[in-house]
Amino acid sequence: MEPDNDTLEYSPKELCSRIAVLTKCIMDFWDDGCWGWAHKDVANLLNKSMLRWQTSLARSLILWIDAGSEGELILAWANLGALVEGQLKLFLCVYYNDYRVDDEAIRKKRQLMDPDGCTLERLRQFFNKRIWVCGTNWNSYVELVQNRRNVIHAFKQHDIGTFQEWNETLRLHLSFVRDTGGRLPYPNEYFAGLREK
């Protein structure tokens, strides 16, 4: 998996800034602007979601670029993992009417699980089977972030990577947000501005 070519020119601070701005634009639209645009069931589902937390988490990425301790690296991966999970959940919320009738939809004891109740592992499996079969397959990226993020729950030795790896992963994350957000429906004028972020 390769990041978008333009991301190779950005410093970690620039990547954090671009991720924060793009995430805010996406979350702001679906938090407030989707009424009258999205189906009522979708709007109700999104209304329960804490999309503004995604914006705050995206702004928090910059805290980790000059950090140095193992604890800070674990928190940096947890921050990135929460953003990845939020993007996947938003996607399924927006396409909820398609998701809920999909034979592969995530279920627990045969009951459909709403996206906000799904674990990252179940989300990753569903996306790998049903969404990423067309276009860019983000499975290896999501799995990397998931494995690093899950170290926060560990009490035994696990690979947490390095800050250099985390900083480089920001390039992939910007590409991931562009791709995931770009697959969502928007009014033409809104989407035109979003593509420039």
Salt bridges, closest charged atoms under 4 A:
ASP4 OD2 - ARG178 NH1 2.97
ASP6 OD2 - ARG178 NH2 2.78
ASP28 OD2 - LYS24 NZ 2.45
ASP41 OD2 - HIS39 ND1 3.91
ASP41 OD2 - ARG100 NH2 3.11
GLU85 OE2 - LYS89 NZ 2.95
GLU85 OE1 - ARG149 NH1 2.66
ASP102 OD2 - ARG130 NE 2.99
GLU104 OE1 - LYS129 NZ 3.17
GLU121 OE2 - ARG124 NH2 2.86
GLU143 OE2 - ARG124 NH2 3.92
ASP159 OD2 - ARG148 NH1 3.53
GLU165 OE2 - ARG148 NH2 3.06
GLU168 OE1 - ARG171 NE 3.03
ASP179 OD2 - ARG183 NE 3.44
